[in-house]
């Protein structure tokens, strides 16, 4: 299942995920995509890898349907609703970063039932406990660069303690616009 960690700060949102997967007890260091970055949104997903792969295909279509380009931000509410519907259909958890009407990057957590809530931090997947432990020990008021490091450290903590959080760590960020 792997781990996804996301952090919202004043100047943006950072999302990190591991890139490996475990199949039939064998760890594969690469090949698992959990992080999906677009021009105006970032989505991280945790769940069974086949479901996350299908989630990726559907979210790619959702972003295209919403006509999100480099000059246009995703409507955080519309994107959130569509991600929630897709997560519910597939039983996937997601961290969704998109900008609000003021250009500020916002973070929402979507659970596998499709319920969505705004939050400042998210940890999903099998490495939740060690990731949350790292997030809870962080200093408040960090900037986006520090949030990127914090999200990476959250996945690294999960990787050290969770046998299903394997592989490298990838990070994407969505800066707020002024």
C-alpha positions as CSV (number, residue, x, y, z in Angstrom):
1,X,0.0,0.0,0.0
2,X,2.8,2.5,0.7
3,X,2.7,5.9,2.3
4,X,1.7,9.4,1.2
5,X,2.4,12.5,3.4
6,X,1.2,16.1,2.7
7,X,1.8,19.4,4.4
8,X,0.1,22.7,3.8
9,X,1.8,25.9,4.8
10,X,1.2,29.6,4.0
11,X,3.1,29.6,0.8
12,X,2.0,26.2,-0.6
13,X,1.5,22.4,-0.2
14,X,4.1,19.7,-0.4
15,X,3.1,16.1,-1.1
16,X,5.5,13.1,-0.8
17,X,5.1,9.4,-1.5
18,X,7.3,6.3,-1.8
19,X,7.8,4.7,-5.2
20,X,8.0,1.0,-4.3
21,X,5.5,-1.7,-3.8
22,X,5.3,-5.1,-2.1
23,X,3.7,-7.9,-4.1
24,X,3.4,-11.4,-2.7
25,X,5.9,-10.6,0.0
26,X,8.5,-9.3,-2.4
27,X,9.6,-5.6,-2.3
28,X,10.0,-3.8,-5.6
29,X,11.9,-0.6,-5.3
30,X,10.2,1.1,-8.3
31,X,7.1,1.1,-10.4
32,X,4.5,2.3,-7.9
33,X,3.1,5.7,-8.7
34,X,1.3,7.3,-5.8
35,X,1.9,11.0,-6.6
36,X,0.2,12.8,-9.5
37,X,1.3,16.4,-10.3
38,X,-0.5,18.6,-12.7
39,X,0.1,22.3,-13.5
40,X,-2.5,23.5,-11.0
41,X,-3.0,20.5,-8.6
42,X,-1.2,17.7,-6.9
43,X,-2.8,14.4,-5.8
44,X,-1.3,11.6,-3.7
45,X,-3.1,8.3,-3.3
46,X,-2.8,5.2,-1.1
47,X,-4.5,1.9,-1.5
48,X,-4.0,-1.4,-3.3
49,X,-1.7,-0.6,-6.2
50,X,-4.0,-1.8,-9.0
51,X,-6.7,0.6,-7.5
52,X,-4.2,3.4,-7.3
53,X,-3.2,2.9,-10.9
54,X,-6.9,3.1,-12.0
55,X,-7.3,6.1,-9.7
56,X,-4.4,7.7,-11.6
57,X,-6.0,7.2,-15.0
58,X,-9.4,8.5,-13.8
59,X,-7.9,11.6,-12.1
60,X,-5.9,12.4,-15.2
61,X,-9.3,12.5,-17.1
62,X,-10.9,14.5,-14.3
63,X,-8.2,17.2,-14.5
64,X,-8.5,17.3,-18.3
65,X,-12.3,17.5,-18.0
66,X,-11.9,20.5,-15.6
67,X,-9.7,22.1,-18.3
68,X,-6.9,22.9,-15.9
69,X,-4.0,24.4,-17.8
70,X,-0.9,26.2,-16.7
71,X,-2.8,29.5,-16.9
72,X,-5.9,28.3,-15.0
73,X,-6.1,26.9,-11.5
74,X,-8.2,23.9,-10.6
75,X,-11.3,24.9,-8.6
76,X,-10.4,23.3,-5.3
77,X,-14.0,22.4,-4.6
78,X,-14.8,20.9,-8.0
79,X,-11.5,18.9,-8.0
80,X,-12.1,17.7,-4.5
81,X,-15.6,16.5,-5.2
82,X,-14.4,14.6,-8.3
83,X,-11.5,13.1,-6.5
84,X,-13.8,12.0,-3.6
85,X,-16.2,10.3,-6.0
86,X,-13.3,8.5,-7.7
87,X,-11.8,7.5,-4.3
88,X,-15.1,6.2,-3.1
89,X,-15.5,4.1,-6.3
90,X,-12.1,2.5,-6.0
91,X,-11.5,2.4,-2.2
92,X,-8.5,4.7,-2.4
93,X,-7.4,7.4,0.1
94,X,-6.1,10.7,-1.3
95,X,-4.4,13.9,-0.4
96,X,-5.5,16.7,-2.8
97,X,-3.7,20.0,-3.2
98,X,-5.3,22.8,-5.3
99,X,-5.6,26.5,-5.2
100,X,-8.6,28.4,-3.9
101,X,-10.1,31.5,-5.5
102,X,-7.5,33.7,-3.9
103,X,-4.6,31.6,-5.3
104,X,-3.7,30.0,-2.0
105,X,-2.7,26.3,-2.2
106,X,-5.0,24.2,0.0
107,X,-4.9,20.6,1.2
108,X,-7.8,18.2,1.6
109,X,-7.9,14.6,2.8
110,X,-10.2,12.2,1.1
111,X,-10.9,8.8,2.7
112,X,-11.8,5.6,1.0
113,X,-15.5,6.2,1.5
114,X,-15.3,9.5,-0.4
115,X,-15.5,11.7,2.7
116,X,-13.4,14.9,2.3
117,X,-12.1,17.3,4.9
118,X,-9.7,20.3,4.8
119,X,-6.6,19.9,6.8
120,X,-3.0,21.1,7.3
121,X,-1.4,17.7,7.3
122,X,-2.2,14.3,5.8
123,X,-0.6,10.8,6.2
124,X,-2.1,7.9,4.3
125,X,-1.4,4.3,3.8
126,X,0.4,1.6,5.8
127,X,3.0,4.0,7.3
128,X,0.6,6.4,8.9
129,X,1.8,6.1,12.5
130,X,5.5,6.8,12.0
131,X,4.7,9.5,9.4
132,X,2.3,11.3,11.8
133,X,4.9,11.0,14.6
134,X,7.3,13.0,12.4
135,X,4.6,15.5,11.4
136,X,3.6,16.1,15.0
137,X,7.2,16.8,16.1
138,X,7.6,19.5,13.5
139,X,7.8,23.2,14.3
140,X,4.8,25.2,13.3
141,X,5.1,28.1,10.8
142,X,7.6,26.5,8.4
143,X,7.9,27.7,4.8
144,X,7.3,25.6,1.6
145,X,10.9,24.4,1.4
146,X,10.8,23.2,4.9
147,X,7.4,21.6,4.2
148,X,8.9,19.7,1.3
149,X,11.6,18.4,3.7
150,X,9.1,17.6,6.3
151,X,6.9,15.6,3.9
152,X,9.9,13.7,2.7
153,X,11.0,13.0,6.3
154,X,7.5,11.7,7.1
155,X,7.7,9.1,4.3
156,X,11.3,8.4,5.3
157,X,10.1,7.7,8.9
158,X,7.4,5.3,7.5
159,X,10.0,3.6,5.3
160,X,12.2,2.9,8.3
161,X,9.3,1.2,10.2
162,X,6.8,-0.1,7.7
163,X,7.6,-3.1,5.5
164,X,5.2,-1.9,2.8
165,X,6.8,1.6,2.4
166,X,9.7,0.8,0.2
167,X,11.6,2.4,-2.7
168,X,12.6,6.0,-3.3
169,X,10.7,9.0,-2.2
170,X,9.2,11.5,-4.7
171,X,7.9,14.9,-3.7
172,X,5.8,17.5,-5.6
173,X,4.8,20.9,-4.4
174,X,2.1,23.4,-5.3
175,X,3.1,26.9,-4.4
176,X,0.4,29.5,-3.5
177,X,0.0,32.4,-5.9
178,X,0.0,36.0,-4.7
